[in-house]
Amino acid sequence: MTLSMKRSDTSGMDQDDRDIVRRYHQRTKHHMKRYAAGPHGLDWASQPDPFRRFTGAEHITLPLLADGLPSLYKDIYVSQQAPERPLNRDNIAVLLELSLGISAWKQYDGSRWALRCNPSSGNLHPTEGYVVCGDMEGLRGGVYHYQSFNHGLEQRCACSLPISGGLLIGLSSIHWREAWKYGERAFRYCQHDTGHALAAIRYAAAALGWQVRLLSNWGDEQIARILGLDRSEDYAQAEPEDPELILWVTPEENSAAEPAELISLSQKAKWQGKANLLSANPQYDWPVIAEVAAATKKNATHPESHTNSEGDWPPLRDIPCELKATTLIRQRRSMQACDGSTAMTSEAFYRLLDTLLPRSDTVPWDAWPYPPHIHMLLFIHRVTGLEAGLYILTRDRSAENGLRKALLRDELDWRKPADCPAHLPFFQLLEGDARQAARAISCHQEIAADGAFSLGMLADFDRVIETGAWYYRRLFWEAGMLGHVLYLEAEAAGIQGTGIGCYFDDAMHDLFGIQDSRWQCLYHFTVGKGVPDTRLQTLPPYKHRD
Ligand SMILES: Cc1cc2nc3c(=O)[nH]c(=O)nc-3n(C[C@H](O)[C@H](O)[C@H](O)COP(=O)(O)O)c2cc1C
């Protein structure tokens, strides 16, 4: 047996964990001639159940009230515009219905599947949500698992926790749900989905007039403890859940309770419920996922101050969209095909880019306690007033010099388009028809070429991972949040988006002349006019409860 020696460098961090992350990232790249390791064909007999349940836990059916929420989508962006709702069970029900709840069912040829307000790679939904709260109107204090199938809360433990003026929402991932289909690359997708879920919660909370903060001081072990994920007796044969993050959700600016006291009280309480088995007979094991999950664990730290980029961005312009927040959030869909002709106006396009800037007082970036590390490399196909070609949006002005040095393709000219708003760090790099390149690099998917534009999210990878292997997850969360903004803003502009997790990593880097590993593309996305699949029937989200 060989024991690996952990080297600690001067920063006191384990170099090994960072090496594990870099190796994992490298080996899970898709290449034009070789995809990352995955199952050879889908084993339908072991397809995981997309709904976790805790049998034996008391089930509280939540009311379906989101239709009655008057907030408009555009109010979400304007501080105090959405009337603040009191903290109680009914409003928590709205929060969950509009973030992790089912948005519709699709039916075709005898099969039926649920879609949710949060998107998910392959619609496999590895993300589970939990509520941790004190006693409040309509709800006893304790820890609850959110069961999206029935829109209910499963009480894992009842106890009077000293939480007032807000609640905690925890997220976990079940890696197997994604690994069943995607093999080794699945860990990346679980992290994207966590970022989408985080943003979905932020938007839903904003529609209630509430604030959200990611609590960066909590360590993963603490999150596992408070949510009961480490109660191996309750999971027995069932697929485990990996702790991701914890959010403080509150109607008013006030501070969250400290982890130690909450954990100690919850451990003294009686816990109930056994996790269901999701796959009768899992066939594949992907040890690199367990390895990278362990390497990217985060320890508890002192509370961090808000470190978002301050950027002197002017306030976001109003969007000309009169849809209710509930309607827009529920109608969000991934387009499966684009019409290949509809152009986006430059006005709508620039407004959309603007929502991607990390304004620390604007949804969803006000929930995010880290600086921006991701920039956009765009393939513009059909935006009025813009030449087709390659473009870049740098989300942090201080990164611009580094990016100019990293993008080494000769002809790139970094020219600001004539009608681009002055504050947007958006540049044309190269003129030309980029459709074929976009399609080929996004695993030959037509949607990357047939929309108004598609893009790749470029992360300041090596430098950030050097600060801690745990940052690997956060880079994907940031990418997932960006994807979520794109999804909702595309809907608000009357078109649609689709997240693209399948792309050829290094082919993308080559196209822009990126030669070393410092900058890495972590997620792709496309925006355009979707063509609905008329064979599919759409059914309402919770009719099955009747
Ligand atoms: C991280 C991520 C990666 C995705 N990758 C792809 C992709 O490569 N191709 C694609 O057609 N759809 C992709 N999707 C879209 C999902 O298939 C879609 O979200 C899922 O089927 C649920 O549908 P909905 O978004 O309409 O709710 C991706 C979504 C996410 C969140």
The ligand as a Tripos MOL2 file, in Angstrom:
@<TRIPOS>MOLECULE
LIG
   31    33     1     0     0
SMALL
NO_CHARGES

@<TRIPOS>ATOM
      1 C1        -25.3970   22.4950  -16.1300 C.3       1 LIG1
      2 C2        -26.3190   22.2550  -17.2820 C.ar      1 LIG1
      3 C3        -25.8370   21.7120  -18.4580 C.ar      1 LIG1
      4 C4        -26.7070   21.4890  -19.5410 C.ar      1 LIG1
      5 N1        -26.1870   21.0140  -20.7220 N.ar      1 LIG1
      6 C5        -27.0060   20.8760  -21.7990 C.ar      1 LIG1
      7 C6        -26.4610   20.5170  -23.0710 C.ar      1 LIG1
      8 O1        -25.2440   20.3250  -23.2340 O.2       1 LIG1
      9 N2        -27.3400   20.4090  -24.1090 N.ar      1 LIG1
     10 C7        -28.6940   20.6360  -23.9740 C.ar      1 LIG1
     11 O2        -29.4480   20.5270  -24.9610 O.2       1 LIG1
     12 N3        -29.2200   20.9900  -22.7750 N.ar      1 LIG1
     13 C8        -28.4170   21.1280  -21.6940 C.ar      1 LIG1
     14 N4        -28.9260   21.5490  -20.4850 N.ar      1 LIG1
     15 C9        -30.3690   21.7870  -20.3370 C.3       1 LIG1
     16 C10       -31.0470   20.6610  -19.5470 C.3       1 LIG1
     17 O3        -31.1820   19.5400  -20.3610 O.3       1 LIG1
     18 C11       -32.3870   21.1590  -18.9930 C.3       1 LIG1
     19 O4        -32.1340   22.1080  -18.0000 O.3       1 LIG1
     20 C12       -33.2070   20.0440  -18.4160 C.3       1 LIG1
     21 O5        -33.6300   19.1470  -19.4120 O.3       1 LIG1
     22 C13       -34.4450   20.5890  -17.7110 C.3       1 LIG1
     23 O6        -35.2250   21.3480  -18.5850 O.3       1 LIG1
     24 P1        -35.5980   22.8450  -18.2870 P.3       1 LIG1
     25 O7        -34.3080   23.6370  -18.2370 O.co2     1 LIG1
     26 O8        -36.4750   23.2660  -19.4170 O.co2     1 LIG1
     27 O9        -36.2880   22.8900  -16.9520 O.co2     1 LIG1
     28 C14       -28.0890   21.7860  -19.4170 C.ar      1 LIG1
     29 C15       -28.5690   22.3410  -18.2290 C.ar      1 LIG1
     30 C16       -27.7070   22.5760  -17.1710 C.ar      1 LIG1
     31 C17       -28.2560   23.2040  -15.9070 C.3       1 LIG1
@<TRIPOS>BOND
     1     1     2 1
     2     2     3 ar
     3     2    30 ar
     4     3     4 ar
     5     4     5 ar
     6     4    28 ar
     7     5     6 ar
     8     6     7 ar
     9     6    13 1
    10     7     8 2
    11     7     9 ar
    12     9    10 ar
    13    10    11 2
    14    10    12 ar
    15    12    13 ar
    16    13    14 ar
    17    14    15 1
    18    14    28 ar
    19    15    16 1
    20    16    17 1
    21    16    18 1
    22    18    19 1
    23    18    20 1
    24    20    21 1
    25    20    22 1
    26    22    23 1
    27    23    24 1
    28    24    25 2
    29    24    26 1
    30    24    27 1
    31    28    29 ar
    32    29    30 ar
    33    30    31 1
@<TRIPOS>SUBSTRUCTURE
     1 LIG1         1 GROUP 0 **** ****
